[in-house]
Amino acid sequence: MAAPTTQPQEPMKSQQKCIAIFALLCCFAVLVALTFSAVDVWGEDEDGITEENCNRHCRIVLVENIPEDLPLSVDGTTHVPLSTGLNSLLDQAKHSVEVVSPVWNLNSWDQETWPNSGKQGQLLFQRLLNLKTREVKLKIASSLTDSAELQKLTEHGGEVRFVNMSALTRGGLHSNFWVVDRKHVFIGSASMDWRSLSKRKELGVMVYNCSCLAIDLHRVFSFYWQLQYRDYIPSIWSKRVTALYGKDSPVTLYLNDTEVTAYVSTSPDLFCPKDRAKDIDVIQHVMQDAKLFIYISVTDYLPLLIRRSGGSLVSRYWSPIDEMIREAVVLRGVKVRMLISFWKQTHPLTFNFIMSLKSLCMELANCSLEVKFFSRREQMANSQPGINHNKYMVTDSAVYIGNHDWVGSEFAYNAGTGLVIKPTQTLKERGATILEQVKAVFERDWHSRYAKTLQASNRTPEGSKYRNLHNNQRSRV
């Protein structure tokens, strides 16, 4: 019997090859489409502003909120109140207001305890509601799903997009910044909370008519904006969310006629698209550039990563910032001062880490590391009012204004944004710059009666440690 012929299999093999080639061509076409979709097409989204035509001659204003019941010596220097600065941005707005804030609580306050403290928050909230009547678009990126204020802003024409931080990083959206008309910006410690405009001590900067900086911060906003409904970070992004400037290629600006370089940083690492500087790298870079001093003012300092696992909290040492401080103090002889808030939620291990840092300079020449805690006795009964909520670092060569406390978990899991400004002139050549203004604020707070030193002998339980800190201050005054 004759063997079966194999000739009919040849057309089948050819057909399979065609299918395989067609599939490869489809994959290639999809890849090309994705690649070209990532190309930056200047248009309505960025109002035709480019790196070539953006404005570099800008005005910068330091803004603070200092509670009325927290008298601080100003030495003849006054800074614009935070509420005034935010309202000035709304005065400037003609097309768009983009806001990122971890909290939306402008319209609520304890009327019995602080009957007049919520007025500035109410006023700001009402002005945000009225933006639609001026045909100004309001866009908000938030990780809050049940905010009554965001719901009301939506009902009045605002557009709110939800960033699911729990799914993305198991953290929170802690960034605090505004971008207005892609020309003006605010960045600092203050969130959209009535207490940030009345009861908390806050610090930030307003930068006006500075589209070069504003468009880059707008790209951070766009990054959050595109995360709506996502539970993962895409591997390919539009170039409209990539950084225009970074620590290796900063933008040159003229702030109040002073030449500086500047750039924006973000965290966590997953939230840093191509060329975007990471907050931790930026802090390290600023510290390494310091020759004379490093002044740090934060609410909390805790070099730990704390995660919940299996119903319990798991902690491990997080070294980057702690090591940077040790290197600057011991190996380079840079003078370091740290001003940390002392409040109800101060972690007990903060004192252990601080004492460890202070021990570096025992019997060591040319070594200076000082730590004080900013505290008021009355704020211990409440975790929020009166707190020093600042989050910045100033050195002899640069200033860094961020959104995070210096806690390992903050940088690892929570979304935050920072701004670095570095004058190009030397310390002797330059006049009164934003760097000198921030330095003056730090020194004012450092020498105030609210800045208190923790003594080495205070190795006592948490409650006693609180009492000893206050007793030490009373004995010195």
Number of C-alpha atoms within 10 A of each C-alpha: 3 4 5 6 7 7 8 8 10 10 10 11 11 11 12 12 12 12 12 12 12 12 12 12 12 12 12 12 12 12 12 12 11 14 14 13 14 16 12 12 14 12 10 8 13 15 11 11 18 15 15 7 10 18 18 18 18 20 17 20 18 22 23 27 25 22 20 12 9 13 11 15 12 12 8 5 9 12 15 14 17 27 19 15 20 17 16 13 20 17 10 15 21 14 14 17 24 21 23 26 23 20 20 19 21 23 19 15 19 10 10 7 8 11 10 12 19 23 17 21 23 18 16 21 20 14 14 20 19 17 22 15 10 10 13 20 20 23 22 21 25 27 23 20 12 8 13 13 17 20 14 12 22 16 11 16 19 21 16 21 19 18 23 23 21 14 12 18 19 12 20 21 23 23 30 25 29 26 27 27 24 28 22 26 28 26 25 29 28 29 24 21 23 27 26 30 28 26 23 24 22 25 27 25 22 22 23 22 21 22 27 28 30 25 27 24 29 26 20 27 22 18 20 23 20 17 19 16 11 14 14 13 12 10 6 12 18 18 18 21 24 20 21 23 22 18 20 9 12 17 20 20 24 17 22 16 12 18 18 20 19 23 27 29 28 27 25 21 17 16 20 20 20 13 15 23 23 25 26 19 15 21 20 16 14 22 26 16 14 18 15 14 20 27 22 21 27 24 24 24 24 26 21 21 18 18 16 9 8 7 7 8 9 12 12 11 12 17 13 14 20 19 14 15 20 19 15 24 22 18 11 15 18 24 21 20 20 20 26 27 25 27 26 14 13 17 14 13 14 18 19 13 16 19 17 11 18 17 13 15 17 9 8 10 9 13 20 19 22 17 20 21 23 24 22 19 14 10 15 17 10 12 13 17 19 26 25 29 25 30 25 27 25 27 25 21 22 24 25 26 24 30 31 28 22 24 20 24 20 22 22 19 24 24 26 28 24 27 22 25 24 23 23 16 13 10 11 6 7 13 12 9 18 22 21 19 16 22 19 16 17 22 14 16 18 21 13 14 17 21 21 26 17 22 13 11 8 17 14 10 9 15 9 11 18 19 12 18 19 17 12 15 15 11 7 9 6
